[in-house]
Amino acid sequence: MASGDATIRDGGEEAAFRAEARAWLAEHVGPFRAGDGPSIVFADAADPEHLERGRSWQRELHAGGWAGLGWPLEHGGRDLAPALQAVWAEELRAAGAPPPVNLLGEAVVGPALLAHGTDAQRERFLPPILTAEELWCQLFSEPGAGSDLAAVSTTATRDGDGWVVDGHKTWSSGAHHADFAILLARTDWDVPKHEGCTCFVVEMRRPGVTVEPVRQMTGGAAFDDVVLAGARVPDDFRVGAEGGGWAVAVTALAAERLQLGLGLARAGAGVDRLLADLRSRDVAGDPVVRQLAAQLVIEARSAGYLGRRLLTTSPGPDAALAKLASGRVSRRYAELAEAMRGAGAMVHDEYTLQDLWAPATRIAGGTDEILKTVIAERLLGLPPEPRVDRDVPFRDVPRGS
Ligand SMILES: Cc1cc2nc3c(=O)[nH]c(=O)nc-3n(C[C@H](O)[C@H](O)[C@H](O)COP(=O)(O)OP(=O)(O)OC[C@H]3O[C@@H](n4cnc5c(N)ncnc54)[C@H](O)[C@@H]3O)c2cc1C
């Protein structure tokens, strides 16, 4: 049976870097090793031990010079090209190491602050992201604004030298243990939706911020509802211009897509482990199982190549293809894991969490339907979807209650 490995042959610089990464991981990953299957980054609200282990691992990474690989040197990073970051992601995965606990801070918030923050904000917020002293979450989605993110109705109102925020955010990963959040809020209802948004840094442990864990079908609670009721934010914590929040959100979402490319580049290692497990069971000759395994290998390999391509081009519509492919690989992985376990799949085992997480991968960071629209419009040049609210003041756009 073919391997799921999607590694592309290294050049000289990559090979040297891979050897350095592999040697360091072999020495340090031991006590932090994650289980098989994709690692779940965010500690469950009820699992402080998992969180502490994650913080210790990130401290270890930072001390070894393995945090903020893509960040500029002056902010504690290593300024490495995406291709080397992909090598690191592959080695991290192959070593069974968990991702850094502050992944959202490092991969999404950091790039947004680097591009749009003030010097004072960068000095204050960036160093404790890399050491995991301060954890971050992303307060973008709302009950009425997910795919249509620019329709946020959480409102920030000027009040003296600061702002007062009121609204309801949802699906906020890791908000229960976050110290800070990056928030997208509406500051002007009288202009079209994209022009009236502003980004802020919000302190999560302040009066007016309430975090309620959302229980998932995995049994855990990795994300939360966040209610903001009169939460005060100083103007110093505004990121970018007033009304310029959409540009900040786009930077954050593009950084999330780069992370996706890194995730895809490391998909092969998980598939290899699953195939090794398959061979050790007595189902490897079953034609249905073999068919599913072949399909998984094909799709994981294509996704790996798409991921590599994403790392070598500026983020654009290709990211939609890669994200769609990534969700499919998760589903195929879960299908094969189920088929090879037969009736055993009804019992809780090392694959159960992966089974239950697979649907989420087709929603987070853009649903399959939204991605298909991007592909249709921007890659295939098909006629665009009607967007009747684009030039209308947001106040006049009909909304659900
Ligand atoms: C694991 C996970 C982690 C997440 N973490 C965060 C986080 O940390 N911070 C954060 O802010 N958000 C987070 N999210 C939320 C995520 O960004 C949203 O769930 C996603 O953008 C979809 O929005 P929605 O859930 O409101 O669904 P909706 O946008 O309401 O979509 C519902 C359904 O309608 C379809 N649909 C919507 N619009 C269209 C259209 N124009 N054409 C065709 N079909 C359409 C969708 O594809 C979907 O099937 C997370 C989600 C998941 C699953």
The ligand as a MOL file (V3000), in Angstrom:
LIG
                    3D

  0  0  0     0  0            999 V3000
M  V30 BEGIN CTAB
M  V30 COUNTS 53 58 0 0 0
M  V30 BEGIN ATOM
M  V30 1 C -13.3730 24.3170 15.3870 0
M  V30 2 C -13.8220 25.7480 15.1660 0
M  V30 3 C -13.0870 26.7740 15.7290 0
M  V30 4 C -13.4910 28.1020 15.5440 0
M  V30 5 N -12.7720 29.0940 16.1720 0
M  V30 6 C -13.1680 30.3780 16.0320 0
M  V30 7 C -12.4800 31.4270 16.7390 0
M  V30 8 O -11.5190 31.1870 17.4900 0
M  V30 9 N -12.9140 32.6840 16.6030 0
M  V30 10 C -13.9590 33.0180 15.7960 0
M  V30 11 O -14.2690 34.1930 15.6860 0
M  V30 12 N -14.6550 32.0410 15.1200 0
M  V30 13 C -14.2770 30.7300 15.2320 0
M  V30 14 N -14.9860 29.7410 14.5810 0
M  V30 15 C -16.1930 30.0970 13.8240 0
M  V30 16 C -16.0570 29.9490 12.3210 0
M  V30 17 O -15.2690 30.9790 11.7860 0
M  V30 18 C -17.4900 29.9610 11.7680 0
M  V30 19 O -18.1590 28.8320 12.2830 0
M  V30 20 C -17.5220 29.9080 10.2510 0
M  V30 21 O -17.0130 31.0970 9.7040 0
M  V30 22 C -18.9770 29.6900 9.7370 0
M  V30 23 O -19.8320 30.6070 10.2900 0
M  V30 24 P -21.2010 30.1370 11.0100 0
M  V30 25 O -20.8680 29.0440 11.9700 0
M  V30 26 O -21.8680 31.3650 11.5470 0
M  V30 27 O -22.0800 29.4980 9.8830 0
M  V30 28 P -23.0000 30.2960 8.8370 0
M  V30 29 O -22.1960 31.3570 8.1730 0
M  V30 30 O -24.2880 30.7070 9.4980 0
M  V30 31 O -23.2980 29.1620 7.7900 0
M  V30 32 C -24.3180 28.1640 8.0070 0
M  V30 33 C -24.4040 27.3120 6.7470 0
M  V30 34 O -24.8240 28.1400 5.6500 0
M  V30 35 C -23.8760 28.0800 4.5930 0
M  V30 36 N -23.7370 29.3960 3.9770 0
M  V30 37 C -23.5980 30.6050 4.6010 0
M  V30 38 N -23.4840 31.5910 3.6900 0
M  V30 39 C -23.5410 31.0050 2.4650 0
M  V30 40 C -23.4620 31.4940 1.1210 0
M  V30 41 N -23.3030 32.7950 0.8650 0
M  V30 42 N -23.5490 30.5870 0.1110 0
M  V30 43 C -23.6990 29.2660 0.3520 0
M  V30 44 N -23.7870 28.7400 1.6120 0
M  V30 45 C -23.7020 29.5910 2.6520 0
M  V30 46 C -22.5650 27.6850 5.2620 0
M  V30 47 O -21.6760 27.0650 4.3450 0
M  V30 48 C -23.0460 26.7180 6.3350 0
M  V30 49 O -23.2600 25.4380 5.7930 0
M  V30 50 C -14.6230 28.4060 14.7600 0
M  V30 51 C -15.3540 27.3720 14.1750 0
M  V30 52 C -14.9810 26.0520 14.3740 0
M  V30 53 C -15.7990 24.9490 13.7560 0
M  V30 END ATOM
M  V30 BEGIN BOND
M  V30 1 1 1 2
M  V30 2 1 2 3
M  V30 3 2 2 52
M  V30 4 2 3 4
M  V30 5 1 4 5
M  V30 6 1 4 50
M  V30 7 2 5 6
M  V30 8 1 6 7
M  V30 9 1 6 13
M  V30 10 2 7 8
M  V30 11 1 7 9
M  V30 12 1 9 10
M  V30 13 2 10 11
M  V30 14 1 10 12
M  V30 15 2 12 13
M  V30 16 1 13 14
M  V30 17 1 14 15
M  V30 18 1 14 50
M  V30 19 1 15 16
M  V30 20 1 16 17
M  V30 21 1 16 18
M  V30 22 1 18 19
M  V30 23 1 18 20
M  V30 24 1 20 21
M  V30 25 1 20 22
M  V30 26 1 22 23
M  V30 27 1 23 24
M  V30 28 2 24 25
M  V30 29 1 24 26
M  V30 30 1 24 27
M  V30 31 1 27 28
M  V30 32 2 28 29
M  V30 33 1 28 30
M  V30 34 1 28 31
M  V30 35 1 31 32
M  V30 36 1 32 33
M  V30 37 1 33 34
M  V30 38 1 33 48
M  V30 39 1 34 35
M  V30 40 1 35 36
M  V30 41 1 35 46
M  V30 42 1 36 37
M  V30 43 1 36 45
M  V30 44 2 37 38
M  V30 45 1 38 39
M  V30 46 1 39 40
M  V30 47 2 39 45
M  V30 48 1 40 41
M  V30 49 2 40 42
M  V30 50 1 42 43
M  V30 51 2 43 44
M  V30 52 1 44 45
M  V30 53 1 46 47
M  V30 54 1 46 48
M  V30 55 1 48 49
M  V30 56 2 50 51
M  V30 57 1 51 52
M  V30 58 1 52 53
M  V30 END BOND
M  V30 END CTAB
M  END
